[in-house]
Amino acid sequence: MLSRDDVWKPNCTVATVVVKKDIESGEDRYLLVEEWSQGRRVLNQPAGHVEKDESLINAAIRETLEETRWEVRITGYMGLYINKASERLTYHRHCFIAEPTKHHPEALLDKGIEQAHWLSWEELLQQQEKMRSQAVMICFKDYRKGKRYPLELITDLDHPG
């Protein structure tokens, strides 16, 4: 029989694909975070762990603001991305779609975050080797393929909404 300490528990995280139209070109631009992970500078979506008593959507909004200085409105759900990082570490990454609503240039960024960037699809493709994990590009590609689910797909009994 497993002891309480041996019970496997996934890490619940959120990630957000934030998209805006470039005024001049009309093409989509994607919000990425330049951050430090395991001693190297990487690119990631705004992402992080869900805190105790926090809804998935509120976690996505909070993490995006803390890592990019952008308030966002969540517009859709892309799905659950499961990543087994090691024998004892698995991430359940809920990916959302959002649009930017307000920038707070004076806000402090989370520790380890260098800056936020708006990149075109071509620029994203050129930076693939710098992505924090394979999940980053998979989420962007899924977005471009039109993968979207309504937010009503998520039923949060503790945060009815």
C-alpha positions, 0 to 999 in steps of 0.5 A: 500500500502506498503511503500518503507521501507516495501518492502521485499528484500532477502539477496544475498549471496554466498557459495563455496564448495572447494574440493581437493584430499588428496595426501596420501589417494586419498579421497576428502577434503573439505575446511571449515571455523571456525568462530564465529556466534551469540556467538558460534564457528561454521563451515561454507563453505567460504561464505558471502554477494555479494557486490554492483556491484560484480558478483556472481562468483567474490563474491565467489572467494573474500569471499573464499580468505578473509576467508581461504587465498586460491585463487580458480577457480570456476568450477561449480554452485550447485544452489540456496538455499533459507533460511527464517531465520525469518519473515523479513530475507531471504537468497538467497544463491548461491552455487559454486564448486571450486578448490584451486589454490594458498595459501596465508599463510601471508594474514589476515583473515576476522574479526570473522574467526578463521582458515580454515580447510581441512576435510575429509567426515568422519570428516565433518560428525563428526562435523555436530552439529557445522555447522553454518546452515543446508545449509552447510551440504545440500550443501556438500551432494548435491556435493557428489550426483553430483549436478552440473550445468555449470556456463553458467546457470548464465546470468549476464548482468552487468558482461558478461563473 
